[in-house]
Amino acid sequence: MMAPVLDEIAHDRAGSILVAKLDTDRNPNQSVRFSIRSIPTLILFRDGAEIARHSGLLRRSELDAWLDGALQGQPS
């Protein structure tokens, strides 16, 4: 389950990133808008533009590495 890991990331990286969760069951139009085809799907935005995407579960260490790489412009 990603929720506890995302909560940790939101707390630990407060001020540098904003974590938002989308309930795809209650917001199916947003699921289509963001092309969400599997759960969980993580989308990283910078200045309103998508810069990285990952589908599937990640451990905390993997999520930190993914975020760091994407924010530094490395392929995800």
N, C-alpha and C positions, 0 to 999 in steps of 0.2 A: 504494500500500500504506500502510495507516494505522499499522502497528506501529512504525516508527521515529519517527513524529510523536507517537504516544502515549507512547513511551518518553521523548522530550524533554519533553513536558508533565509526565509523572510526576516527572522529575528537577527541572525548573524550578519546579514548583508544589508540591514536597514540603512537607508541613506544612499546606497549605491545602486540597488535594484529594488523594484517593486514587484511583488509576487501577487498575481491575481488568479483566481480559480473560476472556471466557467462550468456551470451545471448544464451539461449538454442535453439532458432530458428535458429541462425546463426552458432551454434556449436553443431549439433545433435550428433556427435561422442563423444564429451565430456559428453553430457547428459547420454549416454549409459555407458561410462567409469565410471562415478560416480554414476550410478544407480539412476538418478534423474527421478522420476515418477510423481511428482506434483510440482506445483509452488505456493509459494516459498518453496524451500528446503534449509535449512542452514546446512552446514557441517563444523565442526570445526576440524582442523588438528593441530597436534603437531609433529614437526620433520618429516613431510611428511606422517604421519599416521593419519587416521581418528580416532578421540577420541569421537566425539558426532555428532548426526544428529537430526534435527527437521524439520518436514514438516508442513506447515501451518503458518498463520499470528501470530505474537507476538507483543504485546504492548512493549514499551520501557522498562518498569519495568520487564516484563516477560523475555525479551531478556537479560537484565542485570543479572537476577537471573539464567537463563539457562547458560549463559557464565560463571558466577562465579562458579556455581556448577560443570560444565564440567571441568573447568580449575583446580578445586580442587579435581577432581577425583570422584565426586559424580555421581550417575546414572542420565541420562537425561530423 
